[in-house]
Amino acid sequence: MIIFTRKELEILSESTDGYHISLFQPTYSSGNDLEQNPIRFKNLLKKAEEALLKEDLKKNDVKSILEPLYLLQNNNFFWRHQSKGLALFLSATHYRHYNTNHTFVEQAVVGHRFHLKPLLPLLSREDNFYILALSQEHCRLIQCNRDLKQEVDLIGLEMVTSKIIGNKDTENRNFNHLMGKGGKGDQMWGTGDAGIAEKELIKKSFRAIDQVVTKKLGDTTDPLIIATVDSNFPLYKEVNTYPNLFEGYIPGSPDRESTDTLHEKGFALIRPYFKKQRTQSEELYKQLAGTGRTSTRVDEIVTAALEGKVETLFVARDVEEWGNVDELNHTVTIHPAFENGDEDLLSYASIHTLIHKGEVIPVMPEFMPDKSSAAAILRF
């Protein structure tokens, strides 16, 4: 399973050679409706075939381009292990699919870039965070969005912590002592009245963990939630260097919690924060309206996004604005309806806003600022 992240977005957005097929469909995970999954996919394949044939390609060339998708069509195991929505991307150099709990509108788009806008709700602020579970057995880093979660390998963690805790002969004894192993199992790496020397060893271990975790997270701005017992969170917070450590934490020993439970608790903890951030963005747009720091013109927004000038972009869900972009001259052409060679300009603006570390907020059309298809807060 691959979670759709900004990194995945960047990888797909950089692909510009040849034809790009983007398919979206709702899917079912159980019951008699499972049979609908490959049937819907077959219908999307037909639409992709028709779109490619309109590009004056020969039938054999179309079949060659779509060959990986024909093979997938008959993969019963794949179709029986779906969630609520499937997004699939195919080009000469890329083949990706994402199973999500986000239900997509059925759509097939063929162009010279991937059509990524339907995935943008997965990159809104309330869909991306991490949980670091400091458990009695080991540390777990869990990558999460609103619906999905997966553990991330922390390469090198065991090596750096073993150097601090001790060698192989003494590691288990020291480790279990610091972790508070045994008994109730609800104390980790010392108790509330631990001596100064023990606390320093705890912080030294946390520093090593922080270095590995921060390196793994790279330049992401997603919040990091700590799951640990009460006595350890202030110690980890003291040595933490990751700039987006969340102020709250999940209390208790994560040894007792499954990944599903931690994900549920983490999202419940952070959701009010995300809602507050979104409200603040909406209020800021209203305050800046009429000052030159906002725009609802699609061509102006697209150019600003390309140049890294968009701070926040509100974009209407399930709405397309078709046209093309001349990246050399920074000009935009808008068409009233789709024409061959077009791309969705709202998708283009959203992608470049995210690449330049801006925020994209998908909004239902009836709640869009100024009732427009796109509205932007500009950096300058």
Phi, psi and omega per residue, in radians:
M1 nan 2.297 3.097
I2 -1.963 2.194 3.056
I3 -1.503 2.338 -3.134
F4 -1.326 2.026 -3.104
T5 -2.164 3.075 3.083
R6 -1.063 -0.591 3.116
K7 -1.116 -0.771 3.080
E8 -1.073 -0.705 3.110
L9 -1.032 -0.791 -3.126
E10 -1.104 -0.713 3.141
I11 -1.069 -0.827 -3.109
L12 -1.234 -0.619 -3.098
S13 -1.258 -0.379 -3.137
E14 -1.382 -0.213 -3.126
S15 -1.435 2.053 -3.095
T16 -2.352 0.046 -3.093
D17 -1.627 2.221 3.051
G18 1.352 -2.875 -3.106
Y19 -1.454 2.489 -3.130
H20 -2.156 2.146 -3.125
I21 -1.859 2.194 3.111
S22 -2.124 2.108 -3.108
L23 -2.115 2.396 3.106
F24 -2.343 2.398 3.101
Q25 -2.717 2.583 2.959
P26 -1.246 2.605 -3.131
T27 -2.345 2.897 -3.138
Y28 -2.135 2.595 -3.065
S29 -1.929 -0.141 -3.112
S30 -2.806 2.946 3.046
G31 1.340 -2.988 -3.116
N32 -1.141 -0.385 -3.119
D33 -1.181 -0.238 3.103
L34 -0.941 -0.579 -3.111
E35 -1.140 -0.368 -3.136
Q36 -1.257 -0.416 -3.063
N37 -1.011 -1.013 3.137
P38 -1.194 -0.467 3.126
I39 -1.181 -0.811 3.085
R40 -1.055 -0.704 -3.127
F41 -1.121 -0.693 3.117
K42 -1.070 -0.691 3.108
N43 -1.142 -0.677 3.089
L44 -1.147 -0.667 3.103
L45 -1.064 -0.693 3.111
K46 -1.079 -0.718 3.120
K47 -1.138 -0.674 3.099
A48 -1.147 -0.712 3.089
E49 -1.037 -0.819 -3.119
E50 -1.087 -0.693 -3.141
A51 -1.152 -0.686 3.135
L52 -1.224 -0.640 3.119
L53 -1.151 -0.538 3.084
K54 -1.189 -0.286 3.078
E55 -1.500 0.210 3.114
D56 1.176 0.477 3.036
L57 -1.475 2.629 3.073
K58 -1.352 2.716 -3.089
K59 -1.019 -0.704 -3.141
N60 -1.129 -0.634 3.103
D61 -1.182 -0.682 3.102
V62 -1.098 -0.788 3.128
K63 -1.086 -0.637 3.124
S64 -1.163 -0.734 -3.140
I65 -1.117 -0.706 -3.029
L66 -1.621 0.101 -3.044
E67 -0.922 -0.787 3.124
P68 -1.037 -0.532 -3.131
L69 -1.353 -0.594 3.051
Y70 -1.081 -0.686 3.127
L71 -1.162 -0.676 -3.133
L72 -1.164 -0.537 -3.088
Q73 -1.000 -0.571 -3.082
N74 -1.791 0.256 3.141
N75 -1.562 1.604 -3.064
N76 -1.090 -0.652 3.138
F77 -1.056 -0.774 -3.137
F78 -1.040 -0.813 -3.045
W79 -1.285 -0.330 3.108
R80 -1.568 -0.021 -3.140
H81 -2.206 1.096 3.134
Q82 -1.996 2.982 3.061
S83 -1.997 -2.147 -3.116
K84 -1.746 -0.388 -3.094
G85 -2.629 2.535 3.122
L86 -2.140 2.261 3.012
A87 -2.088 2.270 -3.064
L88 -2.346 2.392 -3.074
F89 -2.283 2.316 -3.120
L90 -2.420 2.281 2.994
S91 -2.528 -3.037 3.141
A92 -1.144 -0.427 -3.056
T93 -2.061 -0.165 -3.073
H94 -2.358 2.487 3.041
Y95 -2.541 1.863 -3.076
R96 -2.342 2.550 2.947
H97 -2.430 2.614 -3.093
Y98 -2.305 2.114 3.017
N99 -1.603 2.167 -3.051
T100 -2.326 2.887 3.007
N101 -1.622 0.254 3.060
H102 -1.731 2.177 -3.112
T103 -1.469 2.097 -3.111
F104 -1.613 2.668 2.909
V105 -1.319 2.349 -3.106
E106 -1.084 2.203 -3.026
Q107 -2.791 2.460 3.015
A108 -2.228 2.172 -3.121
V109 -2.234 2.263 3.081
V110 -2.065 2.210 -3.134
G111 -2.805 -2.874 -3.140
H112 -1.695 0.040 2.959
R113 -2.451 2.851 3.035
F114 -1.289 2.521 3.064
H115 -1.587 1.848 -2.954
L116 -1.915 -0.129 -3.039
K117 -0.999 -0.678 3.134
P118 -1.043 -0.344 3.139
L119 -1.531 -0.172 -3.018
L120 -1.073 -0.544 3.060
P121 -0.992 -0.439 3.116
L122 -1.294 -0.218 -3.131
L123 -1.892 0.123 3.059
S124 -1.214 2.813 -3.007
R125 -0.971 -0.633 -3.033
E126 -1.441 0.249 -3.133
D127 -2.043 0.002 -3.039
N128 -2.413 2.110 3.059
F129 -2.814 2.943 3.106
Y130 -2.148 2.653 3.015
I131 -2.141 2.214 3.026
L132 -1.832 1.903 -3.121
A133 -1.666 1.901 3.103
L134 -1.573 1.611 -2.981
S135 -1.793 3.001 3.129
Q136 -1.221 -0.444 -3.100
E137 -1.644 -0.721 -3.120
H138 -2.965 3.007 3.071
C139 -1.629 2.367 3.105
R140 -2.112 2.265 3.005
L141 -1.850 2.138 -3.053
I142 -2.041 2.125 3.073
Q143 -1.539 2.274 -3.024
C144 -2.333 2.646 2.760
N145 -2.259 -2.942 -3.064
R146 -0.956 -0.663 -2.977
D147 -1.915 -0.543 -2.960
L148 -2.072 2.850 3.082
K149 -2.698 2.585 3.070
Q150 -2.700 2.512 3.137
E151 -1.336 2.504 -3.121
V152 -1.932 2.292 3.118
D153 -1.143 2.308 3.068
L154 -1.873 1.407 -3.085
I155 -1.158 2.259 3.105
G156 1.666 -0.144 -3.086
L157 -1.144 -0.808 -3.109
E158 -1.065 -0.652 -3.105
M159 -1.165 -0.805 -3.069
V160 -1.252 -0.607 3.133
T161 -1.299 -0.580 3.140
S162 -1.191 -0.521 3.089
K163 -1.158 -0.539 -3.123
I164 -1.468 -0.787 -3.042
I165 -1.333 -0.615 3.124
G166 2.603 3.075 3.126
N167 -1.428 -3.102 -3.038
K168 -1.067 -0.549 -3.102
D169 -1.263 -0.550 -3.065
T170 -1.942 -0.099 -2.993
E171 -1.040 -0.854 -3.083
N172 -1.088 -0.746 -3.122
R173 -1.119 -0.861 -3.139
N174 -1.163 -0.689 -3.096
F175 -1.119 -0.826 -3.119
N176 -1.140 -0.588 3.117
H177 -1.152 -0.839 -3.123
L178 -1.174 -0.563 -3.106
M179 -1.376 -0.239 -3.074
G180 1.266 0.575 -3.082
K181 -1.164 2.466 3.121
G182 1.754 3.026 3.141
G183 1.036 -2.303 -3.118
K184 -1.262 -0.435 3.102
G185 1.242 0.341 -3.090
D186 -1.921 0.248 3.014
Q187 -2.054 2.455 -3.061
M188 -2.253 2.167 3.081
W189 0.894 1.011 3.049
G190 1.826 2.797 3.119
T191 -1.865 3.117 -3.078
G192 -1.107 -0.455 3.139
D193 -1.818 0.450 -3.139
A194 -1.069 2.567 3.141
G195 -1.228 2.941 -3.110
I196 -1.033 -0.757 -3.095
A197 -1.090 -0.732 -3.127
E198 -1.198 -0.699 3.115
K199 -1.094 -0.647 3.107
E200 -1.142 -0.647 3.103
L201 -1.184 -0.677 3.089
I202 -1.058 -0.839 -3.124
K203 -1.143 -0.597 3.091
K204 -1.106 -0.706 3.091
S205 -1.145 -0.729 3.136
F206 -1.130 -0.628 3.101
R207 -1.078 -0.740 3.141
A208 -1.128 -0.723 3.114
I209 -1.131 -0.763 3.139
D210 -1.024 -0.708 3.141
Q211 -1.088 -0.770 -3.123
V212 -1.188 -0.774 -3.103
V213 -1.155 -0.802 -3.118
T214 -1.097 -0.689 3.095
K215 -1.116 -0.699 -3.134
K216 -1.156 -0.694 -3.104
L217 -1.274 -0.410 3.064
G218 1.072 -2.308 -3.071
D219 -1.691 0.300 3.090
T220 -1.114 2.631 3.079
T221 -1.919 0.202 -3.119
D222 -1.237 2.446 -3.137
P223 -1.094 2.582 3.079
L224 -2.022 2.105 3.119
I225 -1.798 2.322 3.095
I226 -1.645 2.368 3.011
A227 -2.009 1.975 -3.094
T228 -2.891 3.067 3.103
V229 -1.313 2.784 -2.996
D230 -0.959 -0.701 -3.015
S231 -1.235 -0.315 -3.028
N232 -1.694 -0.409 -3.097
F233 -1.057 -0.822 3.131
P234 -1.083 -0.533 3.109
L235 -1.217 -0.744 3.120
Y236 -1.171 -0.704 -3.138
K237 -1.061 -0.586 -3.119
E238 -1.153 -0.627 -3.062
V239 -1.770 -0.131 -3.085
N240 -1.063 2.458 3.068
T241 -2.082 -0.074 3.114
Y242 -1.275 2.174 -2.991
P243 -1.217 -0.235 -3.057
N244 -2.055 0.656 3.046
L245 -1.181 2.238 -3.108
F246 -1.309 2.485 -3.031
E247 -1.230 -0.466 3.072
G248 -1.649 2.958 3.128
Y249 -2.568 2.912 3.111
I250 -1.664 1.901 -3.050
P251 -1.371 2.695 3.117
G252 1.806 2.862 3.138
S253 -1.271 2.102 3.126
P254 -1.221 -0.155 3.045
D255 -1.006 -0.523 -3.062
R256 -1.524 -0.065 -3.032
E257 -2.005 2.398 3.033
S258 -1.345 2.904 3.077
T259 -1.053 -0.669 3.115
D260 -1.069 -0.752 -3.115
T261 -1.189 -0.723 3.107
L262 -1.094 -0.713 3.105
H263 -1.070 -0.780 -3.135
E264 -1.098 -0.788 3.140
K265 -1.180 -0.680 -3.133
G266 -1.118 -0.764 -3.134
F267 -1.173 -0.696 3.102
A268 -1.088 -0.608 -3.124
L269 -1.241 -0.691 -2.971
I270 -1.681 -0.247 -3.065
R271 -1.041 -0.756 3.101
P272 -1.020 -0.598 3.109
Y273 -1.121 -0.773 -3.141
F274 -1.108 -0.736 3.134
K275 -1.089 -0.701 3.127
K276 -1.105 -0.749 -3.140
Q277 -1.089 -0.704 -3.134
R278 -1.180 -0.745 3.108
T279 -1.051 -0.704 3.124
Q280 -1.109 -0.668 3.116
S281 -1.145 -0.719 3.129
E282 -1.133 -0.716 3.123
E283 -1.162 -0.669 3.125
L284 -1.116 -0.693 3.106
Y285 -1.034 -0.783 -3.133
K286 -1.096 -0.699 -3.121
Q287 -1.162 -0.622 -3.052
L288 -1.561 -0.186 -3.133
A289 -0.987 2.287 3.124
G290 1.522 0.042 -3.136
T291 -1.772 -0.056 -3.053
G292 1.599 -0.054 -3.137
R293 -1.700 0.083 3.095
T294 -2.289 2.808 3.107
S295 -2.720 2.549 3.001
T296 -2.117 0.088 3.105
R297 -1.422 2.100 -3.057
V298 -1.047 -0.782 -3.110
D299 -1.109 -0.699 3.130
E300 -1.179 -0.698 3.133
I301 -1.155 -0.747 3.135
V302 -1.054 -0.818 3.131
T303 -1.097 -0.745 3.132
A304 -1.115 -0.688 3.118
A305 -1.128 -0.740 3.111
L306 -1.035 -0.622 -3.104
E307 -1.573 0.078 3.108
G308 1.313 0.443 -3.057
K309 -1.716 -0.076 -3.095
V310 -1.615 2.117 3.110
E311 -1.497 -0.814 3.136
T312 -2.423 2.328 3.138
L313 -2.164 2.076 2.971
F314 -1.604 2.227 -3.067
V315 -2.348 2.386 -3.084
A316 -1.260 2.307 3.110
R317 -1.230 2.542 3.029
D318 0.972 0.540 3.076
V319 -2.198 2.377 3.103
E320 -2.063 2.558 2.980
E321 -2.169 1.905 -2.994
W322 -1.575 2.550 3.110
G323 2.936 -2.784 3.097
N324 -2.545 2.840 -3.050
V325 -2.146 2.262 2.994
D326 -1.653 1.702 -3.043
E327 -1.217 -0.421 -3.139
L328 -1.237 -0.773 -3.088
N329 -1.757 -0.036 3.140
H330 0.978 0.880 3.075
T331 -2.133 2.684 -3.060
V332 -2.250 2.343 3.056
T333 -2.010 2.221 -3.122
I334 -1.890 2.343 3.099
H335 -1.964 2.499 -3.138
P336 -1.161 -0.409 3.105
A337 -2.545 2.873 -3.095
F338 -1.079 2.360 3.011
E339 -2.216 2.676 3.127
N340 -0.927 2.325 -3.134
G341 1.587 -0.097 -3.141
D342 -1.296 2.819 2.943
E343 -2.392 2.794 3.136
D344 -1.297 2.015 -3.074
L345 -1.201 -0.488 3.079
L346 -1.201 -0.669 3.060
S347 -1.124 -0.768 -3.140
Y348 -1.043 -0.833 -3.125
A349 -1.117 -0.684 -3.130
S350 -1.133 -0.779 -3.127
I351 -1.055 -0.822 -3.086
H352 -1.274 -0.480 3.020
T353 -1.119 -0.793 -3.135
L354 -1.178 -0.704 3.138
I355 -1.061 -0.603 3.138
H356 -1.621 0.431 3.018
K357 1.176 0.410 3.029
G358 -1.522 3.113 -3.129
E359 -1.944 2.368 3.079
V360 -2.028 2.226 -3.120
I361 -2.081 1.798 3.065
P362 -1.223 2.359 -3.058
V363 -2.353 2.477 3.016
M364 -1.044 2.432 -3.024
P365 -0.901 -0.663 -3.081
E366 -1.226 -0.255 -3.139
F367 -1.886 0.154 -3.135
M368 -1.170 2.482 3.037
P369 -0.994 2.333 3.121
D370 1.020 0.322 3.094
K371 0.973 0.564 -3.112
S372 -1.745 2.970 3.081
S373 -1.432 -0.351 3.090
A374 -2.640 2.530 3.087
A375 -2.545 2.312 -3.026
A376 -2.212 2.513 2.888
I377 -1.720 2.139 -3.071
L378 -1.633 2.576 -3.121
R379 -1.242 -0.602 -3.130
F380 -2.831 nan nan
